[in-house]
Amino acid sequence: MFTLTWESTALDQLADAYVAATPDDRERMAAGVESLNARLRADPLAVGESRVGGFRVEFVSRLAILFHVSEKDRTVRVVRLRRSPR
């Protein structure tokens, strides 16, 4: 298991995306983020696409989520989130 944290900037971006979403999109977004959190804790290197420097990106429910994995420390940090336009 990995320890998962969300940086405050990413949480703010998630809140902004949630507020701007329709009720149906909010439900999908909440379920997608909940599932993503579980997958990141279990096996983050199997999630998303790799980027330079230990970063990875995953696309969930119209959200692009950038996170950093430290295998040495067994930690995952969600650092940025962006909502894709329709």
Phi and psi restraints in degrees (range 20) as a CNS / XPLOR table:
assign (resid 1 and name C) (resid 2 and name N)
       (resid 2 and name CA) (resid 2 and name C) 1.0 -111.0 20.0 2
assign (resid 2 and name N) (resid 2 and name CA)
       (resid 2 and name C) (resid 3 and name N) 1.0 149.2 20.0 2
assign (resid 2 and name C) (resid 3 and name N)
       (resid 3 and name CA) (resid 3 and name C) 1.0 -83.9 20.0 2
assign (resid 3 and name N) (resid 3 and name CA)
       (resid 3 and name C) (resid 4 and name N) 1.0 128.9 20.0 2
assign (resid 3 and name C) (resid 4 and name N)
       (resid 4 and name CA) (resid 4 and name C) 1.0 -111.0 20.0 2
assign (resid 4 and name N) (resid 4 and name CA)
       (resid 4 and name C) (resid 5 and name N) 1.0 130.8 20.0 2
assign (resid 4 and name C) (resid 5 and name N)
       (resid 5 and name CA) (resid 5 and name C) 1.0 -132.8 20.0 2
assign (resid 5 and name N) (resid 5 and name CA)
       (resid 5 and name C) (resid 6 and name N) 1.0 149.9 20.0 2
assign (resid 5 and name C) (resid 6 and name N)
       (resid 6 and name CA) (resid 6 and name C) 1.0 -111.0 20.0 2
assign (resid 6 and name N) (resid 6 and name CA)
       (resid 6 and name C) (resid 7 and name N) 1.0 126.5 20.0 2
assign (resid 6 and name C) (resid 7 and name N)
       (resid 7 and name CA) (resid 7 and name C) 1.0 -67.0 20.0 2
assign (resid 7 and name N) (resid 7 and name CA)
       (resid 7 and name C) (resid 8 and name N) 1.0 152.1 20.0 2
assign (resid 7 and name C) (resid 8 and name N)
       (resid 8 and name CA) (resid 8 and name C) 1.0 -59.6 20.0 2
assign (resid 8 and name N) (resid 8 and name CA)
       (resid 8 and name C) (resid 9 and name N) 1.0 -35.2 20.0 2
assign (resid 8 and name C) (resid 9 and name N)
       (resid 9 and name CA) (resid 9 and name C) 1.0 -61.8 20.0 2
assign (resid 9 and name N) (resid 9 and name CA)
       (resid 9 and name C) (resid 10 and name N) 1.0 -43.5 20.0 2
assign (resid 9 and name C) (resid 10 and name N)
       (resid 10 and name CA) (resid 10 and name C) 1.0 -66.0 20.0 2
assign (resid 10 and name N) (resid 10 and name CA)
       (resid 10 and name C) (resid 11 and name N) 1.0 -38.6 20.0 2
assign (resid 10 and name C) (resid 11 and name N)
       (resid 11 and name CA) (resid 11 and name C) 1.0 -64.5 20.0 2
assign (resid 11 and name N) (resid 11 and name CA)
       (resid 11 and name C) (resid 12 and name N) 1.0 -40.5 20.0 2
assign (resid 11 and name C) (resid 12 and name N)
       (resid 12 and name CA) (resid 12 and name C) 1.0 -62.8 20.0 2
assign (resid 12 and name N) (resid 12 and name CA)
       (resid 12 and name C) (resid 13 and name N) 1.0 -41.8 20.0 2
assign (resid 12 and name C) (resid 13 and name N)
       (resid 13 and name CA) (resid 13 and name C) 1.0 -65.5 20.0 2
assign (resid 13 and name N) (resid 13 and name CA)
       (resid 13 and name C) (resid 14 and name N) 1.0 -37.9 20.0 2
assign (resid 13 and name C) (resid 14 and name N)
       (resid 14 and name CA) (resid 14 and name C) 1.0 -64.4 20.0 2
assign (resid 14 and name N) (resid 14 and name CA)
       (resid 14 and name C) (resid 15 and name N) 1.0 -43.4 20.0 2
assign (resid 14 and name C) (resid 15 and name N)
       (resid 15 and name CA) (resid 15 and name C) 1.0 -62.1 20.0 2
assign (resid 15 and name N) (resid 15 and name CA)
       (resid 15 and name C) (resid 16 and name N) 1.0 -42.9 20.0 2
assign (resid 15 and name C) (resid 16 and name N)
       (resid 16 and name CA) (resid 16 and name C) 1.0 -61.9 20.0 2
assign (resid 16 and name N) (resid 16 and name CA)
       (resid 16 and name C) (resid 17 and name N) 1.0 -43.2 20.0 2
assign (resid 16 and name C) (resid 17 and name N)
       (resid 17 and name CA) (resid 17 and name C) 1.0 -64.9 20.0 2
assign (resid 17 and name N) (resid 17 and name CA)
       (resid 17 and name C) (resid 18 and name N) 1.0 -39.5 20.0 2
assign (resid 17 and name C) (resid 18 and name N)
       (resid 18 and name CA) (resid 18 and name C) 1.0 -65.2 20.0 2
assign (resid 18 and name N) (resid 18 and name CA)
       (resid 18 and name C) (resid 19 and name N) 1.0 -45.4 20.0 2
assign (resid 18 and name C) (resid 19 and name N)
       (resid 19 and name CA) (resid 19 and name C) 1.0 -63.5 20.0 2
assign (resid 19 and name N) (resid 19 and name CA)
       (resid 19 and name C) (resid 20 and name N) 1.0 -36.4 20.0 2
assign (resid 19 and name C) (resid 20 and name N)
       (resid 20 and name CA) (resid 20 and name C) 1.0 -79.2 20.0 2
assign (resid 20 and name N) (resid 20 and name CA)
       (resid 20 and name C) (resid 21 and name N) 1.0 -12.1 20.0 2
assign (resid 20 and name C) (resid 21 and name N)
       (resid 21 and name CA) (resid 21 and name C) 1.0 -83.0 20.0 2
assign (resid 21 and name N) (resid 21 and name CA)
       (resid 21 and name C) (resid 22 and name N) 1.0 158.4 20.0 2
assign (resid 21 and name C) (resid 22 and name N)
       (resid 22 and name CA) (resid 22 and name C) 1.0 -74.2 20.0 2
assign (resid 22 and name N) (resid 22 and name CA)
       (resid 22 and name C) (resid 23 and name N) 1.0 162.7 20.0 2
assign (resid 22 and name C) (resid 23 and name N)
       (resid 23 and name CA) (resid 23 and name C) 1.0 -55.0 20.0 2
assign (resid 23 and name N) (resid 23 and name CA)
       (resid 23 and name C) (resid 24 and name N) 1.0 -41.6 20.0 2
assign (resid 23 and name C) (resid 24 and name N)
       (resid 24 and name CA) (resid 24 and name C) 1.0 -64.6 20.0 2
assign (resid 24 and name N) (resid 24 and name CA)
       (resid 24 and name C) (resid 25 and name N) 1.0 -42.8 20.0 2
assign (resid 24 and name C) (resid 25 and name N)
       (resid 25 and name CA) (resid 25 and name C) 1.0 -64.6 20.0 2
assign (resid 25 and name N) (resid 25 and name CA)
       (resid 25 and name C) (resid 26 and name N) 1.0 -34.8 20.0 2
assign (resid 25 and name C) (resid 26 and name N)
       (resid 26 and name CA) (resid 26 and name C) 1.0 -61.9 20.0 2
assign (resid 26 and name N) (resid 26 and name CA)
       (resid 26 and name C) (resid 27 and name N) 1.0 -42.7 20.0 2
assign (resid 26 and name C) (resid 27 and name N)
       (resid 27 and name CA) (resid 27 and name C) 1.0 -62.3 20.0 2
assign (resid 27 and name N) (resid 27 and name CA)
       (resid 27 and name C) (resid 28 and name N) 1.0 -46.1 20.0 2
assign (resid 27 and name C) (resid 28 and name N)
       (resid 28 and name CA) (resid 28 and name C) 1.0 -63.9 20.0 2
assign (resid 28 and name N) (resid 28 and name CA)
       (resid 28 and name C) (resid 29 and name N) 1.0 -40.9 20.0 2
assign (resid 28 and name C) (resid 29 and name N)
       (resid 29 and name CA) (resid 29 and name C) 1.0 -62.6 20.0 2
assign (resid 29 and name N) (resid 29 and name CA)
       (resid 29 and name C) (resid 30 and name N) 1.0 -47.2 20.0 2
assign (resid 29 and name C) (resid 30 and name N)
       (resid 30 and name CA) (resid 30 and name C) 1.0 -61.6 20.0 2
assign (resid 30 and name N) (resid 30 and name CA)
       (resid 30 and name C) (resid 31 and name N) 1.0 -44.6 20.0 2
assign (resid 30 and name C) (resid 31 and name N)
       (resid 31 and name CA) (resid 31 and name C) 1.0 -65.1 20.0 2
assign (resid 31 and name N) (resid 31 and name CA)
       (resid 31 and name C) (resid 32 and name N) 1.0 -40.5 20.0 2
assign (resid 31 and name C) (resid 32 and name N)
       (resid 32 and name CA) (resid 32 and name C) 1.0 -64.7 20.0 2
assign (resid 32 and name N) (resid 32 and name CA)
       (resid 32 and name C) (resid 33 and name N) 1.0 -42.8 20.0 2
assign (resid 32 and name C) (resid 33 and name N)
       (resid 33 and name CA) (resid 33 and name C) 1.0 -68.7 20.0 2
assign (resid 33 and name N) (resid 33 and name CA)
       (resid 33 and name C) (resid 34 and name N) 1.0 -39.4 20.0 2
assign (resid 33 and name C) (resid 34 and name N)
       (resid 34 and name CA) (resid 34 and name C) 1.0 -61.3 20.0 2
assign (resid 34 and name N) (resid 34 and name CA)
       (resid 34 and name C) (resid 35 and name N) 1.0 -44.9 20.0 2
assign (resid 34 and name C) (resid 35 and name N)
       (resid 35 and name CA) (resid 35 and name C) 1.0 -64.2 20.0 2
assign (resid 35 and name N) (resid 35 and name CA)
       (resid 35 and name C) (resid 36 and name N) 1.0 -42.9 20.0 2
assign (resid 35 and name C) (resid 36 and name N)
       (resid 36 and name CA) (resid 36 and name C) 1.0 -60.4 20.0 2
assign (resid 36 and name N) (resid 36 and name CA)
       (resid 36 and name C) (resid 37 and name N) 1.0 -45.2 20.0 2
assign (resid 36 and name C) (resid 37 and name N)
       (resid 37 and name CA) (resid 37 and name C) 1.0 -56.5 20.0 2
assign (resid 37 and name N) (resid 37 and name CA)
       (resid 37 and name C) (resid 38 and name N) 1.0 -43.5 20.0 2
assign (resid 37 and name C) (resid 38 and name N)
       (resid 38 and name CA) (resid 38 and name C) 1.0 -63.8 20.0 2
assign (resid 38 and name N) (resid 38 and name CA)
       (resid 38 and name C) (resid 39 and name N) 1.0 -42.7 20.0 2
assign (resid 38 and name C) (resid 39 and name N)
       (resid 39 and name CA) (resid 39 and name C) 1.0 -67.6 20.0 2
assign (resid 39 and name N) (resid 39 and name CA)
       (resid 39 and name C) (resid 40 and name N) 1.0 -36.7 20.0 2
assign (resid 39 and name C) (resid 40 and name N)
       (resid 40 and name CA) (resid 40 and name C) 1.0 -67.2 20.0 2
assign (resid 40 and name N) (resid 40 and name CA)
       (resid 40 and name C) (resid 41 and name N) 1.0 -37.1 20.0 2
assign (resid 40 and name C) (resid 41 and name N)
       (resid 41 and name CA) (resid 41 and name C) 1.0 -67.7 20.0 2
assign (resid 41 and name N) (resid 41 and name CA)
       (resid 41 and name C) (resid 42 and name N) 1.0 -36.7 20.0 2
assign (resid 41 and name C) (resid 42 and name N)
       (resid 42 and name CA) (resid 42 and name C) 1.0 -79.9 20.0 2
assign (resid 42 and name N) (resid 42 and name CA)
       (resid 42 and name C) (resid 43 and name N) 1.0 -49.3 20.0 2
assign (resid 42 and name C) (resid 43 and name N)
       (resid 43 and name CA) (resid 43 and name C) 1.0 -158.2 20.0 2
assign (resid 43 and name N) (resid 43 and name CA)
       (resid 43 and name C) (resid 44 and name N) 1.0 74.1 20.0 2
assign (resid 43 and name C) (resid 44 and name N)
       (resid 44 and name CA) (resid 44 and name C) 1.0 -63.3 20.0 2
assign (resid 44 and name N) (resid 44 and name CA)
       (resid 44 and name C) (resid 45 and name N) 1.0 -25.5 20.0 2
assign (resid 44 and name C) (resid 45 and name N)
       (resid 45 and name CA) (resid 45 and name C) 1.0 -75.2 20.0 2
assign (resid 45 and name N) (resid 45 and name CA)
       (resid 45 and name C) (resid 46 and name N) 1.0 -10.1 20.0 2
assign (resid 45 and name C) (resid 46 and name N)
       (resid 46 and name CA) (resid 46 and name C) 1.0 -95.3 20.0 2
assign (resid 46 and name N) (resid 46 and name CA)
       (resid 46 and name C) (resid 47 and name N) 1.0 0.7 20.0 2
assign (resid 46 and name C) (resid 47 and name N)
       (resid 47 and name CA) (resid 47 and name C) 1.0 -104.5 20.0 2
assign (resid 47 and name N) (resid 47 and name CA)
       (resid 47 and name C) (resid 48 and name N) 1.0 130.7 20.0 2
assign (resid 47 and name C) (resid 48 and name N)
       (resid 48 and name CA) (resid 48 and name C) 1.0 72.7 20.0 2
assign (resid 48 and name N) (resid 48 and name CA)
       (resid 48 and name C) (resid 49 and name N) 1.0 -161.0 20.0 2
assign (resid 48 and name C) (resid 49 and name N)
       (resid 49 and name CA) (resid 49 and name C) 1.0 -113.9 20.0 2
assign (resid 49 and name N) (resid 49 and name CA)
       (resid 49 and name C) (resid 50 and name N) 1.0 140.3 20.0 2
assign (resid 49 and name C) (resid 50 and name N)
       (resid 50 and name CA) (resid 50 and name C) 1.0 -74.5 20.0 2
assign (resid 50 and name N) (resid 50 and name CA)
       (resid 50 and name C) (resid 51 and name N) 1.0 149.9 20.0 2
assign (resid 50 and name C) (resid 51 and name N)
       (resid 51 and name CA) (resid 51 and name C) 1.0 -132.7 20.0 2
assign (resid 51 and name N) (resid 51 and name CA)
       (resid 51 and name C) (resid 52 and name N) 1.0 175.4 20.0 2
assign (resid 51 and name C) (resid 52 and name N)
       (resid 52 and name CA) (resid 52 and name C) 1.0 -66.9 20.0 2
assign (resid 52 and name N) (resid 52 and name CA)
       (resid 52 and name C) (resid 53 and name N) 1.0 144.1 20.0 2
assign (resid 52 and name C) (resid 53 and name N)
       (resid 53 and name CA) (resid 53 and name C) 1.0 75.8 20.0 2
assign (resid 53 and name N) (resid 53 and name CA)
       (resid 53 and name C) (resid 54 and name N) 1.0 27.5 20.0 2
assign (resid 53 and name C) (resid 54 and name N)
       (resid 54 and name CA) (resid 54 and name C) 1.0 84.9 20.0 2
assign (resid 54 and name N) (resid 54 and name CA)
       (resid 54 and name C) (resid 55 and name N) 1.0 4.4 20.0 2
assign (resid 54 and name C) (resid 55 and name N)
       (resid 55 and name CA) (resid 55 and name C) 1.0 -87.6 20.0 2
assign (resid 55 and name N) (resid 55 and name CA)
       (resid 55 and name C) (resid 56 and name N) 1.0 154.1 20.0 2
assign (resid 55 and name C) (resid 56 and name N)
       (resid 56 and name CA) (resid 56 and name C) 1.0 -141.5 20.0 2
assign (resid 56 and name N) (resid 56 and name CA)
       (resid 56 and name C) (resid 57 and name N) 1.0 158.6 20.0 2
assign (resid 56 and name C) (resid 57 and name N)
       (resid 57 and name CA) (resid 57 and name C) 1.0 -131.1 20.0 2
assign (resid 57 and name N) (resid 57 and name CA)
       (resid 57 and name C) (resid 58 and name N) 1.0 139.4 20.0 2
assign (resid 57 and name C) (resid 58 and name N)
       (resid 58 and name CA) (resid 58 and name C) 1.0 -131.3 20.0 2
assign (resid 58 and name N) (resid 58 and name CA)
       (resid 58 and name C) (resid 59 and name N) 1.0 147.4 20.0 2
assign (resid 58 and name C) (resid 59 and name N)
       (resid 59 and name CA) (resid 59 and name C) 1.0 -114.7 20.0 2
assign (resid 59 and name N) (resid 59 and name CA)
       (resid 59 and name C) (resid 60 and name N) 1.0 119.0 20.0 2
assign (resid 59 and name C) (resid 60 and name N)
       (resid 60 and name CA) (resid 60 and name C) 1.0 -137.5 20.0 2
assign (resid 60 and name N) (resid 60 and name CA)
       (resid 60 and name C) (resid 61 and name N) 1.0 125.2 20.0 2
assign (resid 60 and name C) (resid 61 and name N)
       (resid 61 and name CA) (resid 61 and name C) 1.0 46.5 20.0 2
assign (resid 61 and name N) (resid 61 and name CA)
       (resid 61 and name C) (resid 62 and name N) 1.0 50.9 20.0 2
assign (resid 61 and name C) (resid 62 and name N)
       (resid 62 and name CA) (resid 62 and name C) 1.0 66.1 20.0 2
assign (resid 62 and name N) (resid 62 and name CA)
       (resid 62 and name C) (resid 63 and name N) 1.0 18.4 20.0 2
assign (resid 62 and name C) (resid 63 and name N)
       (resid 63 and name CA) (resid 63 and name C) 1.0 -112.9 20.0 2
assign (resid 63 and name N) (resid 63 and name CA)
       (resid 63 and name C) (resid 64 and name N) 1.0 136.0 20.0 2
assign (resid 63 and name C) (resid 64 and name N)
       (resid 64 and name CA) (resid 64 and name C) 1.0 -102.5 20.0 2
assign (resid 64 and name N) (resid 64 and name CA)
       (resid 64 and name C) (resid 65 and name N) 1.0 120.6 20.0 2
assign (resid 64 and name C) (resid 65 and name N)
       (resid 65 and name CA) (resid 65 and name C) 1.0 -120.5 20.0 2
assign (resid 65 and name N) (resid 65 and name CA)
       (resid 65 and name C) (resid 66 and name N) 1.0 120.4 20.0 2
assign (resid 65 and name C) (resid 66 and name N)
       (resid 66 and name CA) (resid 66 and name C) 1.0 -99.3 20.0 2
assign (resid 66 and name N) (resid 66 and name CA)
       (resid 66 and name C) (resid 67 and name N) 1.0 129.9 20.0 2
assign (resid 66 and name C) (resid 67 and name N)
       (resid 67 and name CA) (resid 67 and name C) 1.0 -140.2 20.0 2
assign (resid 67 and name N) (resid 67 and name CA)
       (resid 67 and name C) (resid 68 and name N) 1.0 158.6 20.0 2
assign (resid 67 and name C) (resid 68 and name N)
       (resid 68 and name CA) (resid 68 and name C) 1.0 -116.5 20.0 2
assign (resid 68 and name N) (resid 68 and name CA)
       (resid 68 and name C) (resid 69 and name N) 1.0 134.2 20.0 2
assign (resid 68 and name C) (resid 69 and name N)
       (resid 69 and name CA) (resid 69 and name C) 1.0 -113.1 20.0 2
assign (resid 69 and name N) (resid 69 and name CA)
       (resid 69 and name C) (resid 70 and name N) 1.0 128.4 20.0 2
assign (resid 69 and name C) (resid 70 and name N)
       (resid 70 and name CA) (resid 70 and name C) 1.0 -112.6 20.0 2
assign (resid 70 and name N) (resid 70 and name CA)
       (resid 70 and name C) (resid 71 and name N) 1.0 104.0 20.0 2
assign (resid 70 and name C) (resid 71 and name N)
       (resid 71 and name CA) (resid 71 and name C) 1.0 -64.4 20.0 2
assign (resid 71 and name N) (resid 71 and name CA)
       (resid 71 and name C) (resid 72 and name N) 1.0 -38.9 20.0 2
assign (resid 71 and name C) (resid 72 and name N)
       (resid 72 and name CA) (resid 72 and name C) 1.0 -58.9 20.0 2
assign (resid 72 and name N) (resid 72 and name CA)
       (resid 72 and name C) (resid 73 and name N) 1.0 -47.9 20.0 2
assign (resid 72 and name C) (resid 73 and name N)
       (resid 73 and name CA) (resid 73 and name C) 1.0 -89.2 20.0 2
assign (resid 73 and name N) (resid 73 and name CA)
       (resid 73 and name C) (resid 74 and name N) 1.0 -8.4 20.0 2
assign (resid 73 and name C) (resid 74 and name N)
       (resid 74 and name CA) (resid 74 and name C) 1.0 56.9 20.0 2
assign (resid 74 and name N) (resid 74 and name CA)
       (resid 74 and name C) (resid 75 and name N) 1.0 47.7 20.0 2
assign (resid 74 and name C) (resid 75 and name N)
       (resid 75 and name CA) (resid 75 and name C) 1.0 -126.2 20.0 2
assign (resid 75 and name N) (resid 75 and name CA)
       (resid 75 and name C) (resid 76 and name N) 1.0 153.0 20.0 2
assign (resid 75 and name C) (resid 76 and name N)
       (resid 76 and name CA) (resid 76 and name C) 1.0 -130.9 20.0 2
assign (resid 76 and name N) (resid 76 and name CA)
       (resid 76 and name C) (resid 77 and name N) 1.0 130.3 20.0 2
assign (resid 76 and name C) (resid 77 and name N)
       (resid 77 and name CA) (resid 77 and name C) 1.0 -121.0 20.0 2
assign (resid 77 and name N) (resid 77 and name CA)
       (resid 77 and name C) (resid 78 and name N) 1.0 121.0 20.0 2
assign (resid 77 and name C) (resid 78 and name N)
       (resid 78 and name CA) (resid 78 and name C) 1.0 -82.8 20.0 2
assign (resid 78 and name N) (resid 78 and name CA)
       (resid 78 and name C) (resid 79 and name N) 1.0 121.7 20.0 2
assign (resid 78 and name C) (resid 79 and name N)
       (resid 79 and name CA) (resid 79 and name C) 1.0 -109.9 20.0 2
assign (resid 79 and name N) (resid 79 and name CA)
       (resid 79 and name C) (resid 80 and name N) 1.0 -24.2 20.0 2
assign (resid 79 and name C) (resid 80 and name N)
       (resid 80 and name CA) (resid 80 and name C) 1.0 -155.6 20.0 2
assign (resid 80 and name N) (resid 80 and name CA)
       (resid 80 and name C) (resid 81 and name N) 1.0 149.8 20.0 2
assign (resid 80 and name C) (resid 81 and name N)
       (resid 81 and name CA) (resid 81 and name C) 1.0 -142.5 20.0 2
assign (resid 81 and name N) (resid 81 and name CA)
       (resid 81 and name C) (resid 82 and name N) 1.0 139.3 20.0 2
assign (resid 81 and name C) (resid 82 and name N)
       (resid 82 and name CA) (resid 82 and name C) 1.0 -138.4 20.0 2
assign (resid 82 and name N) (resid 82 and name CA)
       (resid 82 and name C) (resid 83 and name N) 1.0 138.6 20.0 2
assign (resid 82 and name C) (resid 83 and name N)
       (resid 83 and name CA) (resid 83 and name C) 1.0 -91.5 20.0 2
assign (resid 83 and name N) (resid 83 and name CA)
       (resid 83 and name C) (resid 84 and name N) 1.0 130.0 20.0 2
assign (resid 83 and name C) (resid 84 and name N)
       (resid 84 and name CA) (resid 84 and name C) 1.0 -77.0 20.0 2
assign (resid 84 and name N) (resid 84 and name CA)
       (resid 84 and name C) (resid 85 and name N) 1.0 140.5 20.0 2
assign (resid 84 and name C) (resid 85 and name N)
       (resid 85 and name CA) (resid 85 and name C) 1.0 -69.7 20.0 2
assign (resid 85 and name N) (resid 85 and name CA)
       (resid 85 and name C) (resid 86 and name N) 1.0 158.7 20.0 2
